[in-house]
Amino acid sequence: MEMSNKEIGDMIRKLRKGELVHCPQCEKGVIVPKKPNEIHFRCNVCDFAINLD
Ligand SMILES: [Zn+2]
C-alpha cells in the first residue's frame, strides 16, 4: 500500500508525540519503536517500518 507524504507526515507527528498509531499496511498491528527511545519504528505484526529522522 502506498502512503502519501501527508499520511507519512501525520504518522511521524503522532509517533513523536507518543500517540498510538495503527499500521497502515496490515491494519491489525501498532507501530512501536524497535528499542526504547529508538527512531526506528516498526509494526508489531507485519514487516512495515518507518524511521523518524
Ligand atoms: Zn502491520
mmCIF file of the protein (N, C-alpha, C, O) and its ligand, coordinates in Angstrom:
data_MODEL
# 
_entry.id   MODEL 
# 
loop_
_entity.id 
_entity.type 
_entity.pdbx_number_of_molecules 
1 polymer     1 
2 non-polymer 1 
# 
_entity_poly.entity_id                      1 
_entity_poly.type                           'polypeptide(L)' 
_entity_poly.nstd_linkage                   no 
_entity_poly.nstd_monomer                   no 
_entity_poly.pdbx_seq_one_letter_code       MEMSNKEIGDMIRKLRKGELVHCPQCEKGVIVPKKPNEIHFRCNVCDFAINLD 
_entity_poly.pdbx_seq_one_letter_code_can   MEMSNKEIGDMIRKLRKGELVHCPQCEKGVIVPKKPNEIHFRCNVCDFAINLD 
_entity_poly.pdbx_strand_id                 A 
# 
loop_
_entity_poly_seq.entity_id 
_entity_poly_seq.num 
_entity_poly_seq.mon_id 
_entity_poly_seq.hetero 
1 1  MET n 
1 2  GLU n 
1 3  MET n 
1 4  SER n 
1 5  ASN n 
1 6  LYS n 
1 7  GLU n 
1 8  ILE n 
1 9  GLY n 
1 10 ASP n 
1 11 MET n 
1 12 ILE n 
1 13 ARG n 
1 14 LYS n 
1 15 LEU n 
1 16 ARG n 
1 17 LYS n 
1 18 GLY n 
1 19 GLU n 
1 20 LEU n 
1 21 VAL n 
1 22 HIS n 
1 23 CYS n 
1 24 PRO n 
1 25 GLN n 
1 26 CYS n 
1 27 GLU n 
1 28 LYS n 
1 29 GLY n 
1 30 VAL n 
1 31 ILE n 
1 32 VAL n 
1 33 PRO n 
1 34 LYS n 
1 35 LYS n 
1 36 PRO n 
1 37 ASN n 
1 38 GLU n 
1 39 ILE n 
1 40 HIS n 
1 41 PHE n 
1 42 ARG n 
1 43 CYS n 
1 44 ASN n 
1 45 VAL n 
1 46 CYS n 
1 47 ASP n 
1 48 PHE n 
1 49 ALA n 
1 50 ILE n 
1 51 ASN n 
1 52 LEU n 
1 53 ASP n 
# 
loop_
_struct_asym.id 
_struct_asym.entity_id 
A 1 
B 2 
# 
loop_
_chem_comp.id 
_chem_comp.type 
_chem_comp.mon_nstd_flag 
ALA 'L-peptide linking' y 
ARG 'L-peptide linking' y 
ASN 'L-peptide linking' y 
ASP 'L-peptide linking' y 
CYS 'L-peptide linking' y 
GLN 'L-peptide linking' y 
GLU 'L-peptide linking' y 
GLY 'peptide linking'   y 
HIS 'L-peptide linking' y 
ILE 'L-peptide linking' y 
LEU 'L-peptide linking' y 
LYS 'L-peptide linking' y 
MET 'L-peptide linking' y 
PHE 'L-peptide linking' y 
PRO 'L-peptide linking' y 
SER 'L-peptide linking' y 
VAL 'L-peptide linking' y 
ZN  non-polymer         . 
# 
_pdbx_entity_nonpoly.entity_id   2 
_pdbx_entity_nonpoly.name        ? 
_pdbx_entity_nonpoly.comp_id     ZN 
# 
_pdbx_nonpoly_scheme.asym_id         B 
_pdbx_nonpoly_scheme.entity_id       2 
_pdbx_nonpoly_scheme.mon_id          ZN 
_pdbx_nonpoly_scheme.ndb_seq_num     1 
_pdbx_nonpoly_scheme.pdb_seq_num     101 
_pdbx_nonpoly_scheme.auth_seq_num    101 
_pdbx_nonpoly_scheme.pdb_mon_id      ZN 
_pdbx_nonpoly_scheme.auth_mon_id     ZN 
_pdbx_nonpoly_scheme.pdb_strand_id   A 
_pdbx_nonpoly_scheme.pdb_ins_code    . 
# 
loop_
_atom_site.group_PDB 
_atom_site.id 
_atom_site.type_symbol 
_atom_site.label_atom_id 
_atom_site.label_alt_id 
_atom_site.label_comp_id 
_atom_site.label_asym_id 
_atom_site.label_entity_id 
_atom_site.label_seq_id 
_atom_site.pdbx_PDB_ins_code 
_atom_site.Cartn_x 
_atom_site.Cartn_y 
_atom_site.Cartn_z 
_atom_site.occupancy 
_atom_site.B_iso_or_equiv 
_atom_site.pdbx_formal_charge 
_atom_site.auth_seq_id 
_atom_site.auth_comp_id 
_atom_site.auth_asym_id 
_atom_site.auth_atom_id 
_atom_site.pdbx_PDB_model_num 
ATOM   1   N  N  . MET A 1 1  ? 0.839  -1.194 0.000  1.00 0.00 ? 1   MET A N  1 
ATOM   2   C  CA . MET A 1 1  ? 0.000  0.000  0.000  1.00 0.00 ? 1   MET A CA 1 
ATOM   3   C  C  . MET A 1 1  ? 0.877  1.248  0.000  1.00 0.00 ? 1   MET A C  1 
ATOM   4   O  O  . MET A 1 1  ? 1.795  1.373  0.810  1.00 0.00 ? 1   MET A O  1 
ATOM   5   N  N  . GLU A 1 2  ? 0.584  2.174  -0.919 1.00 0.00 ? 2   GLU A N  1 
ATOM   6   C  CA . GLU A 1 2  ? 1.341  3.426  -0.999 1.00 0.00 ? 2   GLU A CA 1 
ATOM   7   C  C  . GLU A 1 2  ? 0.745  4.450  -0.048 1.00 0.00 ? 2   GLU A C  1 
ATOM   8   O  O  . GLU A 1 2  ? -0.475 4.591  0.038  1.00 0.00 ? 2   GLU A O  1 
ATOM   9   N  N  . MET A 1 3  ? 1.603  5.160  0.663  1.00 0.00 ? 3   MET A N  1 
ATOM   10  C  CA . MET A 1 3  ? 1.137  6.230  1.541  1.00 0.00 ? 3   MET A CA 1 
ATOM   11  C  C  . MET A 1 3  ? 1.566  7.562  0.937  1.00 0.00 ? 3   MET A C  1 
ATOM   12  O  O  . MET A 1 3  ? 2.653  7.683  0.372  1.00 0.00 ? 3   MET A O  1 
ATOM   13  N  N  . SER A 1 4  ? 0.693  8.559  1.067  1.00 0.00 ? 4   SER A N  1 
ATOM   14  C  CA . SER A 1 4  ? 1.060  9.894  0.596  1.00 0.00 ? 4   SER A CA 1 
ATOM   15  C  C  . SER A 1 4  ? 2.026  10.533 1.589  1.00 0.00 ? 4   SER A C  1 
ATOM   16  O  O  . SER A 1 4  ? 2.136  10.095 2.734  1.00 0.00 ? 4   SER A O  1 
ATOM   17  N  N  . ASN A 1 5  ? 2.723  11.569 1.139  1.00 0.00 ? 5   ASN A N  1 
ATOM   18  C  CA . ASN A 1 5  ? 3.625  12.282 2.056  1.00 0.00 ? 5   ASN A CA 1 
ATOM   19  C  C  . ASN A 1 5  ? 2.871  12.836 3.255  1.00 0.00 ? 5   ASN A C  1 
ATOM   20  O  O  . ASN A 1 5  ? 3.402  12.860 4.365  1.00 0.00 ? 5   ASN A O  1 
ATOM   21  N  N  . LYS A 1 6  ? 1.623  13.285 3.037  1.00 0.00 ? 6   LYS A N  1 
ATOM   22  C  CA . LYS A 1 6  ? 0.837  13.818 4.150  1.00 0.00 ? 6   LYS A CA 1 
ATOM   23  C  C  . LYS A 1 6  ? 0.539  12.719 5.173  1.00 0.00 ? 6   LYS A C  1 
ATOM   24  O  O  . LYS A 1 6  ? 0.640  12.947 6.379  1.00 0.00 ? 6   LYS A O  1 
ATOM   25  N  N  . GLU A 1 7  ? 0.177  11.541 4.695  1.00 0.00 ? 7   GLU A N  1 
ATOM   26  C  CA . GLU A 1 7  ? -0.108 10.433 5.611  1.00 0.00 ? 7   GLU A CA 1 
ATOM   27  C  C  . GLU A 1 7  ? 1.139  10.053 6.403  1.00 0.00 ? 7   GLU A C  1 
ATOM   28  O  O  . GLU A 1 7  ? 1.067  9.796  7.605  1.00 0.00 ? 7   GLU A O  1 
ATOM   29  N  N  . ILE A 1 8  ? 2.273  10.018 5.723  1.00 0.00 ? 8   ILE A N  1 
ATOM   30  C  CA . ILE A 1 8  ? 3.523  9.684  6.403  1.00 0.00 ? 8   ILE A CA 1 
ATOM   31  C  C  . ILE A 1 8  ? 3.861  10.767 7.426  1.00 0.00 ? 8   ILE A C  1 
ATOM   32  O  O  . ILE A 1 8  ? 4.275  10.459 8.544  1.00 0.00 ? 8   ILE A O  1 
ATOM   33  N  N  . GLY A 1 9  ? 3.682  12.047 7.041  1.00 0.00 ? 9   GLY A N  1 
ATOM   34  C  CA . GLY A 1 9  ? 3.947  13.156 7.961  1.00 0.00 ? 9   GLY A CA 1 
ATOM   35  C  C  . GLY A 1 9  ? 3.065  13.099 9.190  1.00 0.00 ? 9   GLY A C  1 
ATOM   36  O  O  . GLY A 1 9  ? 3.529  13.322 10.308 1.00 0.00 ? 9   GLY A O  1 
ATOM   37  N  N  . ASP A 1 10 ? 1.771  12.795 8.981  1.00 0.00 ? 10  ASP A N  1 
ATOM   38  C  CA . ASP A 1 10 ? 0.843  12.690 10.117 1.00 0.00 ? 10  ASP A CA 1 
ATOM   39  C  C  . ASP A 1 10 ? 1.269  11.556 11.048 1.00 0.00 ? 10  ASP A C  1 
ATOM   40  O  O  . ASP A 1 10 ? 1.219  11.692 12.270 1.00 0.00 ? 10  ASP A O  1 
ATOM   41  N  N  . MET A 1 11 ? 1.685  10.444 10.459 1.00 0.00 ? 11  MET A N  1 
ATOM   42  C  CA . MET A 1 11 ? 2.103  9.299  11.263 1.00 0.00 ? 11  MET A CA 1 
ATOM   43  C  C  . MET A 1 11 ? 3.343  9.648  12.101 1.00 0.00 ? 11  MET A C  1 
ATOM   44  O  O  . MET A 1 11 ? 3.412  9.315  13.284 1.00 0.00 ? 11  MET A O  1 
ATOM   45  N  N  . ILE A 1 12 ? 4.313  10.317 11.480 1.00 0.00 ? 12  ILE A N  1 
ATOM   46  C  CA . ILE A 1 12 ? 5.541  10.683 12.195 1.00 0.00 ? 12  ILE A CA 1 
ATOM   47  C  C  . ILE A 1 12 ? 5.227  11.651 13.336 1.00 0.00 ? 12  ILE A C  1 
ATOM   48  O  O  . ILE A 1 12 ? 5.782  11.535 14.429 1.00 0.00 ? 12  ILE A O  1 
ATOM   49  N  N  . ARG A 1 13 ? 4.331  12.610 13.073 1.00 0.00 ? 13  ARG A N  1 
ATOM   50  C  CA . ARG A 1 13 ? 3.953  13.553 14.137 1.00 0.00 ? 13  ARG A CA 1 
ATOM   51  C  C  . ARG A 1 13 ? 3.336  12.828 15.323 1.00 0.00 ? 13  ARG A C  1 
ATOM   52  O  O  . ARG A 1 13 ? 3.652  13.132 16.474 1.00 0.00 ? 13  ARG A O  1 
ATOM   53  N  N  . LYS A 1 14 ? 2.463  11.877 15.048 1.00 0.00 ? 14  LYS A N  1 
ATOM   54  C  CA . LYS A 1 14 ? 1.812  11.124 16.127 1.00 0.00 ? 14  LYS A CA 1 
ATOM   55  C  C  . LYS A 1 14 ? 2.829  10.293 16.903 1.00 0.00 ? 14  LYS A C  1 
ATOM   56  O  O  . LYS A 1 14 ? 2.790  10.246 18.132 1.00 0.00 ? 14  LYS A O  1 
ATOM   57  N  N  . LEU A 1 15 ? 3.736  9.641  16.182 1.00 0.00 ? 15  LEU A N  1 
ATOM   58  C  CA . LEU A 1 15 ? 4.745  8.817  16.860 1.00 0.00 ? 15  LEU A CA 1 
ATOM   59  C  C  . LEU A 1 15 ? 5.633  9.678  17.756 1.00 0.00 ? 15  LEU A C  1 
ATOM   60  O  O  . LEU A 1 15 ? 5.994  9.268  18.858 1.00 0.00 ? 15  LEU A O  1 
ATOM   61  N  N  . ARG A 1 16 ? 5.985  10.883 17.273 1.00 0.00 ? 16  ARG A N  1 
ATOM   62  C  CA . ARG A 1 16 ? 6.828  11.784 18.062 1.00 0.00 ? 16  ARG A CA 1 
ATOM   63  C  C  . ARG A 1 16 ? 6.126  12.219 19.338 1.00 0.00 ? 16  ARG A C  1 
ATOM   64  O  O  . ARG A 1 16 ? 6.768  12.418 20.369 1.00 0.00 ? 16  ARG A O  1 
ATOM   65  N  N  . LYS A 1 17 ? 4.799  12.367 19.269 1.00 0.00 ? 17  LYS A N  1 
ATOM   66  C  CA . LYS A 1 17 ? 4.021  12.770 20.445 1.00 0.00 ? 17  LYS A CA 1 
ATOM   67  C  C  . LYS A 1 17 ? 3.728  11.586 21.360 1.00 0.00 ? 17  LYS A C  1 
ATOM   68  O  O  . LYS A 1 17 ? 3.163  11.756 22.440 1.00 0.00 ? 17  LYS A O  1 
ATOM   69  N  N  . GLY A 1 18 ? 4.111  10.393 20.928 1.00 0.00 ? 18  GLY A N  1 
ATOM   70  C  CA . GLY A 1 18 ? 3.874  9.209  21.734 1.00 0.00 ? 18  GLY A CA 1 
ATOM   71  C  C  . GLY A 1 18 ? 2.477  8.641  21.586 1.00 0.00 ? 18  GLY A C  1 
ATOM   72  O  O  . GLY A 1 18 ? 2.036  7.841  22.411 1.00 0.00 ? 18  GLY A O  1 
ATOM   73  N  N  . GLU A 1 19 ? 1.772  9.056  20.527 1.00 0.00 ? 19  GLU A N  1 
ATOM   74  C  CA . GLU A 1 19 ? 0.416  8.543  20.309 1.00 0.00 ? 19  GLU A CA 1 
ATOM   75  C  C  . GLU A 1 19 ? 0.456  7.169  19.652 1.00 0.00 ? 19  GLU A C  1 
ATOM   76  O  O  . GLU A 1 19 ? 1.398  6.827  18.938 1.00 0.00 ? 19  GLU A O  1 
ATOM   77  N  N  . LEU A 1 20 ? -0.587 6.396  19.912 1.00 0.00 ? 20  LEU A N  1 
ATOM   78  C  CA . LEU A 1 20 ? -0.711 5.074  19.321 1.00 0.00 ? 20  LEU A CA 1 
ATOM   79  C  C  . LEU A 1 20 ? -1.064 5.207  17.842 1.00 0.00 ? 20  LEU A C  1 
ATOM   80  O  O  . LEU A 1 20 ? -2.018 5.898  17.484 1.00 0.00 ? 20  LEU A O  1 
ATOM   81  N  N  . VAL A 1 21 ? -0.290 4.543  16.987 1.00 0.00 ? 21  VAL A N  1 
ATOM   82  C  CA . VAL A 1 21 ? -0.541 4.583  15.550 1.00 0.00 ? 21  VAL A CA 1 
ATOM   83  C  C  . VAL A 1 21 ? -0.771 3.162  15.049 1.00 0.00 ? 21  VAL A C  1 
ATOM   84  O  O  . VAL A 1 21 ? 0.066  2.280  15.242 1.00 0.00 ? 21  VAL A O  1 
ATOM   85  N  N  . HIS A 1 22 ? -1.919 2.953  14.403 1.00 0.00 ? 22  HIS A N  1 
ATOM   86  C  CA . HIS A 1 22 ? -2.189 1.640  13.836 1.00 0.00 ? 22  HIS A CA 1 
ATOM   87  C  C  . HIS A 1 22 ? -1.469 1.494  12.503 1.00 0.00 ? 22  HIS A C  1 
ATOM   88  O  O  . HIS A 1 22 ? -1.307 2.464  11.764 1.00 0.00 ? 22  HIS A O  1 
ATOM   89  N  N  . CYS A 1 23 ? -1.049 0.297  12.211 1.00 0.00 ? 23  CYS A N  1 
ATOM   90  C  CA . CYS A 1 23 ? -0.289 0.022  10.994 1.00 0.00 ? 23  CYS A CA 1 
ATOM   91  C  C  . CYS A 1 23 ? -1.146 0.254  9.758  1.00 0.00 ? 23  CYS A C  1 
ATOM   92  O  O  . CYS A 1 23 ? -2.252 -0.278 9.669  1.00 0.00 ? 23  CYS A O  1 
ATOM   93  N  N  . PRO A 1 24 ? -0.650 1.047  8.792  1.00 0.00 ? 24  PRO A N  1 
ATOM   94  C  CA . PRO A 1 24 ? -1.412 1.298  7.559  1.00 0.00 ? 24  PRO A CA 1 
ATOM   95  C  C  . PRO A 1 24 ? -1.361 0.116  6.596  1.00 0.00 ? 24  PRO A C  1 
ATOM   96  O  O  . PRO A 1 24 ? -2.146 0.042  5.651  1.00 0.00 ? 24  PRO A O  1 
ATOM   97  N  N  . GLN A 1 25 ? -0.445 -0.792 6.839  1.00 0.00 ? 25  GLN A N  1 
ATOM   98  C  CA . GLN A 1 25 ? -0.258 -1.902 5.906  1.00 0.00 ? 25  GLN A CA 1 
ATOM   99  C  C  . GLN A 1 25 ? -1.166 -3.080 6.251  1.00 0.00 ? 25  GLN A C  1 
ATOM   100 O  O  . GLN A 1 25 ? -1.947 -3.525 5.411  1.00 0.00 ? 25  GLN A O  1 
ATOM   101 N  N  . CYS A 1 26 ? -1.068 -3.588 7.480  1.00 0.00 ? 26  CYS A N  1 
ATOM   102 C  CA . CYS A 1 26 ? -1.882 -4.756 7.854  1.00 0.00 ? 26  CYS A CA 1 
ATOM   103 C  C  . CYS A 1 26 ? -3.152 -4.339 8.596  1.00 0.00 ? 26  CYS A C  1 
ATOM   104 O  O  . CYS A 1 26 ? -4.106 -5.114 8.670  1.00 0.00 ? 26  CYS A O  1 
ATOM   105 N  N  . GLU A 1 27 ? -3.173 -3.102 9.154  1.00 0.00 ? 27  GLU A N  1 
ATOM   106 C  CA . GLU A 1 27 ? -4.325 -2.573 9.891  1.00 0.00 ? 27  GLU A CA 1 
ATOM   107 C  C  . GLU A 1 27 ? -4.687 -3.403 11.113 1.00 0.00 ? 27  GLU A C  1 
ATOM   108 O  O  . GLU A 1 27 ? -5.792 -3.277 11.640 1.00 0.00 ? 27  GLU A O  1 
ATOM   109 N  N  . LYS A 1 28 ? -3.768 -4.251 11.569 1.00 0.00 ? 28  LYS A N  1 
ATOM   110 C  CA . LYS A 1 28 ? -4.005 -5.038 12.790 1.00 0.00 ? 28  LYS A CA 1 
ATOM   111 C  C  . LYS A 1 28 ? -2.995 -4.647 13.852 1.00 0.00 ? 28  LYS A C  1 
ATOM   112 O  O  . LYS A 1 28 ? -3.329 -4.542 15.032 1.00 0.00 ? 28  LYS A O  1 
ATOM   113 N  N  . GLY A 1 29 ? -1.754 -4.431 13.426 1.00 0.00 ? 29  GLY A N  1 
ATOM   114 C  CA . GLY A 1 29 ? -0.688 -4.131 14.365 1.00 0.00 ? 29  GLY A CA 1 
ATOM   115 C  C  . GLY A 1 29 ? -0.648 -2.661 14.737 1.00 0.00 ? 29  GLY A C  1 
ATOM   116 O  O  . GLY A 1 29 ? -1.400 -1.843 14.206 1.00 0.00 ? 29  GLY A O  1 
ATOM   117 N  N  . VAL A 1 30 ? 0.251  -2.343 15.664 1.00 0.00 ? 30  VAL A N  1 
ATOM   118 C  CA . VAL A 1 30 ? 0.530  -0.952 16.004 1.00 0.00 ? 30  VAL A CA 1 
ATOM   119 C  C  . VAL A 1 30 ? 2.009  -0.694 15.751 1.00 0.00 ? 30  VAL A C  1 
ATOM   120 O  O  . VAL A 1 30 ? 2.829  -1.611 15.778 1.00 0.00 ? 30  VAL A O  1 
ATOM   121 N  N  . ILE A 1 31 ? 2.333  0.578  15.504 1.00 0.00 ? 31  ILE A N  1 
ATOM   122 C  CA . ILE A 1 31 ? 3.708  0.954  15.204 1.00 0.00 ? 31  ILE A CA 1 
ATOM   123 C  C  . ILE A 1 31 ? 4.431  1.230  16.516 1.00 0.00 ? 31  ILE A C  1 
ATOM   124 O  O  . ILE A 1 31 ? 4.039  2.116  17.274 1.00 0.00 ? 31  ILE A O  1 
ATOM   125 N  N  . VAL A 1 32 ? 5.478  0.475  16.776 1.00 0.00 ? 32  VAL A N  1 
ATOM   126 C  CA . VAL A 1 32 ? 6.223  0.592  18.037 1.00 0.00 ? 32  VAL A CA 1 
ATOM   127 C  C  . VAL A 1 32 ? 7.719  0.742  17.737 1.00 0.00 ? 32  VAL A C  1 
ATOM   128 O  O  . VAL A 1 32 ? 8.199  0.274  16.704 1.00 0.00 ? 32  VAL A O  1 
ATOM   129 N  N  . PRO A 1 33 ? 8.462  1.407  18.661 1.00 0.00 ? 33  PRO A N  1 
ATOM   130 C  CA . PRO A 1 33 ? 9.908  1.510  18.446 1.00 0.00 ? 33  PRO A CA 1 
ATOM   131 C  C  . PRO A 1 33 ? 10.568 0.141  18.572 1.00 0.00 ? 33  PRO A C  1 
ATOM   132 O  O  . PRO A 1 33 ? 10.141 -0.698 19.366 1.00 0.00 ? 33  PRO A O  1 
ATOM   133 N  N  . LYS A 1 34 ? 11.621 -0.074 17.774 1.00 0.00 ? 34  LYS A N  1 
ATOM   134 C  CA . LYS A 1 34 ? 12.346 -1.346 17.853 1.00 0.00 ? 34  LYS A CA 1 
ATOM   135 C  C  . LYS A 1 34 ? 12.982 -1.498 19.225 1.00 0.00 ? 34  LYS A C  1 
ATOM   136 O  O  . LYS A 1 34 ? 13.005 -2.589 19.794 1.00 0.00 ? 34  LYS A O  1 
ATOM   137 N  N  . LYS A 1 35 ? 13.506 -0.374 19.758 1.00 0.00 ? 35  LYS A N  1 
ATOM   138 C  CA . LYS A 1 35 ? 14.088 -0.344 21.102 1.00 0.00 ? 35  LYS A CA 1 
ATOM   139 C  C  . LYS A 1 35 ? 13.576 0.922  21.766 1.00 0.00 ? 35  LYS A C  1 
ATOM   140 O  O  . LYS A 1 35 ? 13.161 1.842  21.061 1.00 0.00 ? 35  LYS A O  1 
ATOM   141 N  N  . PRO A 1 36 ? 13.587 1.012  23.121 1.00 0.00 ? 36  PRO A N  1 
ATOM   142 C  CA . PRO A 1 36 ? 13.141 2.245  23.764 1.00 0.00 ? 36  PRO A CA 1 
ATOM   143 C  C  . PRO A 1 36 ? 13.926 3.451  23.246 1.00 0.00 ? 36  PRO A C  1 
ATOM   144 O  O  . PRO A 1 36 ? 15.143 3.383  23.074 1.00 0.00 ? 36  PRO A O  1 
ATOM   145 N  N  . ASN A 1 37 ? 13.220 4.545  23.003 1.00 0.00 ? 37  ASN A N  1 
ATOM   146 C  CA . ASN A 1 37 ? 13.813 5.792  22.513 1.00 0.00 ? 37  ASN A CA 1 
ATOM   147 C  C  . ASN A 1 37 ? 14.493 5.660  21.154 1.00 0.00 ? 37  ASN A C  1 
ATOM   148 O  O  . ASN A 1 37 ? 15.368 6.456  20.812 1.00 0.00 ? 37  ASN A O  1 
ATOM   149 N  N  . GLU A 1 38 ? 14.097 4.672  20.395 1.00 0.00 ? 38  GLU A N  1 
ATOM   150 C  CA . GLU A 1 38 ? 14.658 4.476  19.054 1.00 0.00 ? 38  GLU A CA 1 
ATOM   151 C  C  . GLU A 1 38 ? 13.946 5.375  18.066 1.00 0.00 ? 38  GLU A C  1 
ATOM   152 O  O  . GLU A 1 38 ? 12.788 5.736  18.277 1.00 0.00 ? 38  GLU A O  1 
ATOM   153 N  N  . ILE A 1 39 ? 14.643 5.751  16.963 1.00 0.00 ? 39  ILE A N  1 
ATOM   154 C  CA . ILE A 1 39 ? 13.973 6.479  15.890 1.00 0.00 ? 39  ILE A CA 1 
ATOM   155 C  C  . ILE A 1 39 ? 13.449 5.501  14.841 1.00 0.00 ? 39  ILE A C  1 
ATOM   156 O  O  . ILE A 1 39 ? 12.710 5.895  13.939 1.00 0.00 ? 39  ILE A O  1 
ATOM   157 N  N  . HIS A 1 40 ? 13.826 4.238  14.956 1.00 0.00 ? 40  HIS A N  1 
ATOM   158 C  CA . HIS A 1 40 ? 13.347 3.227  14.017 1.00 0.00 ? 40  HIS A CA 1 
ATOM   159 C  C  . HIS A 1 40 ? 12.125 2.547  14.608 1.00 0.00 ? 40  HIS A C  1 
ATOM   160 O  O  . HIS A 1 40 ? 12.197 1.883  15.642 1.00 0.00 ? 40  HIS A O  1 
ATOM   161 N  N  . PHE A 1 41 ? 10.996 2.729  13.925 1.00 0.00 ? 41  PHE A N  1 
ATOM   162 C  CA . PHE A 1 41 ? 9.752  2.135  14.388 1.00 0.00 ? 41  PHE A CA 1 
ATOM   163 C  C  . PHE A 1 41 ? 9.326  1.042  13.421 1.00 0.00 ? 41  PHE A C  1 
ATOM   164 O  O  . PHE A 1 41 ? 9.648  1.081  12.233 1.00 0.00 ? 41  PHE A O  1 
ATOM   165 N  N  . ARG A 1 42 ? 8.596  0.066  13.948 1.00 0.00 ? 42  ARG A N  1 
ATOM   166 C  CA . ARG A 1 42 ? 8.049  -0.957 13.061 1.00 0.00 ? 42  ARG A CA 1 
ATOM   167 C  C  . ARG A 1 42 ? 6.733  -1.495 13.612 1.00 0.00 ? 42  ARG A C  1 
ATOM   168 O  O  . ARG A 1 42 ? 6.411  -1.331 14.789 1.00 0.00 ? 42  ARG A O  1 
ATOM   169 N  N  . CYS A 1 43 ? 5.985  -2.141 12.720 1.00 0.00 ? 43  CYS A N  1 
ATOM   170 C  CA . CYS A 1 43 ? 4.722  -2.763 13.102 1.00 0.00 ? 43  CYS A CA 1 
ATOM   171 C  C  . CYS A 1 43 ? 5.023  -4.000 13.940 1.00 0.00 ? 43  CYS A C  1 
ATOM   172 O  O  . CYS A 1 43 ? 5.989  -4.718 13.679 1.00 0.00 ? 43  CYS A O  1 
ATOM   173 N  N  . ASN A 1 44 ? 4.174  -4.247 14.967 1.00 0.00 ? 44  ASN A N  1 
ATOM   174 C  CA . ASN A 1 44 ? 4.404  -5.429 15.804 1.00 0.00 ? 44  ASN A CA 1 
ATOM   175 C  C  . ASN A 1 44 ? 3.755  -6.681 15.214 1.00 0.00 ? 44  ASN A C  1 
ATOM   176 O  O  . ASN A 1 44 ? 3.788  -7.743 15.835 1.00 0.00 ? 44  ASN A O  1 
ATOM   177 N  N  . VAL A 1 45 ? 3.167  -6.568 14.023 1.00 0.00 ? 45  VAL A N  1 
ATOM   178 C  CA . VAL A 1 45 ? 2.548  -7.728 13.383 1.00 0.00 ? 45  VAL A CA 1 
ATOM   179 C  C  . VAL A 1 45 ? 3.211  -8.047 12.035 1.00 0.00 ? 45  VAL A C  1 
ATOM   180 O  O  . VAL A 1 45 ? 3.636  -9.178 11.801 1.00 0.00 ? 45  VAL A O  1 
ATOM   181 N  N  . CYS A 1 46 ? 3.295  -7.045 11.152 1.00 0.00 ? 46  CYS A N  1 
ATOM   182 C  CA . CYS A 1 46 ? 3.867  -7.303 9.824  1.00 0.00 ? 46  CYS A CA 1 
ATOM   183 C  C  . CYS A 1 46 ? 5.245  -6.650 9.717  1.00 0.00 ? 46  CYS A C  1 
ATOM   184 O  O  . CYS A 1 46 ? 5.832  -6.277 10.732 1.00 0.00 ? 46  CYS A O  1 
ATOM   185 N  N  . ASP A 1 47 ? 5.765  -6.509 8.499  1.00 0.00 ? 47  ASP A N  1 
ATOM   186 C  CA . ASP A 1 47 ? 7.136  -6.007 8.325  1.00 0.00 ? 47  ASP A CA 1 
ATOM   187 C  C  . ASP A 1 47 ? 7.192  -4.523 8.001  1.00 0.00 ? 47  ASP A C  1 
ATOM   188 O  O  . ASP A 1 47 ? 8.235  -4.027 7.574  1.00 0.00 ? 47  ASP A O  1 
ATOM   189 N  N  . PHE A 1 48 ? 6.071  -3.792 8.198  1.00 0.00 ? 48  PHE A N  1 
ATOM   190 C  CA . PHE A 1 48 ? 6.075  -2.357 7.939  1.00 0.00 ? 48  PHE A CA 1 
ATOM   191 C  C  . PHE A 1 48 ? 7.056  -1.641 8.878  1.00 0.00 ? 48  PHE A C  1 
ATOM   192 O  O  . PHE A 1 48 ? 7.084  -1.928 10.075 1.00 0.00 ? 48  PHE A O  1 
ATOM   193 N  N  . ALA A 1 49 ? 7.853  -0.721 8.348  1.00 0.00 ? 49  ALA A N  1 
ATOM   194 C  CA . ALA A 1 49 ? 8.828  0.008  9.171  1.00 0.00 ? 49  ALA A CA 1 
ATOM   195 C  C  . ALA A 1 49 ? 8.882  1.461  8.731  1.00 0.00 ? 49  ALA A C  1 
ATOM   196 O  O  . ALA A 1 49 ? 8.636  1.778  7.567  1.00 0.00 ? 49  ALA A O  1 
ATOM   197 N  N  . ILE A 1 50 ? 9.209  2.349  9.682  1.00 0.00 ? 50  ILE A N  1 
ATOM   198 C  CA . ILE A 1 50 ? 9.320  3.776  9.375  1.00 0.00 ? 50  ILE A CA 1 
ATOM   199 C  C  . ILE A 1 50 ? 10.390 4.363  10.300 1.00 0.00 ? 50  ILE A C  1 
ATOM   200 O  O  . ILE A 1 50 ? 10.515 3.957  11.456 1.00 0.00 ? 50  ILE A O  1 
ATOM   201 N  N  . ASN A 1 51 ? 11.153 5.315  9.783  1.00 0.00 ? 51  ASN A N  1 
ATOM   202 C  CA . ASN A 1 51 ? 12.195 5.976  10.586 1.00 0.00 ? 51  ASN A CA 1 
ATOM   203 C  C  . ASN A 1 51 ? 11.798 7.413  10.872 1.00 0.00 ? 51  ASN A C  1 
ATOM   204 O  O  . ASN A 1 51 ? 11.318 8.110  9.979  1.00 0.00 ? 51  ASN A O  1 
ATOM   205 N  N  . LEU A 1 52 ? 11.991 7.866  12.106 1.00 0.00 ? 52  LEU A N  1 
ATOM   206 C  CA . LEU A 1 52 ? 11.769 9.264  12.463 1.00 0.00 ? 52  LEU A CA 1 
ATOM   207 C  C  . LEU A 1 52 ? 13.103 9.991  12.393 1.00 0.00 ? 52  LEU A C  1 
ATOM   208 O  O  . LEU A 1 52 ? 13.870 9.979  13.356 1.00 0.00 ? 52  LEU A O  1 
ATOM   209 N  N  . ASP A 1 53 ? 13.377 10.612 11.280 1.00 0.00 ? 53  ASP A N  1 
ATOM   210 C  CA . ASP A 1 53 ? 14.668 11.334 11.248 1.00 0.00 ? 53  ASP A CA 1 
ATOM   211 C  C  . ASP A 1 53 ? 14.501 12.738 10.732 1.00 0.00 ? 53  ASP A C  1 
ATOM   212 O  O  . ASP A 1 53 ? 15.477 13.482 10.639 1.00 0.00 ? 53  ASP A O  1 
HETATM 213 ZN ZN . ZN  B 2 .  ? 1.415  -4.105 10.117 1.00 0.00 2 101 ZN  A ZN 1 
# 
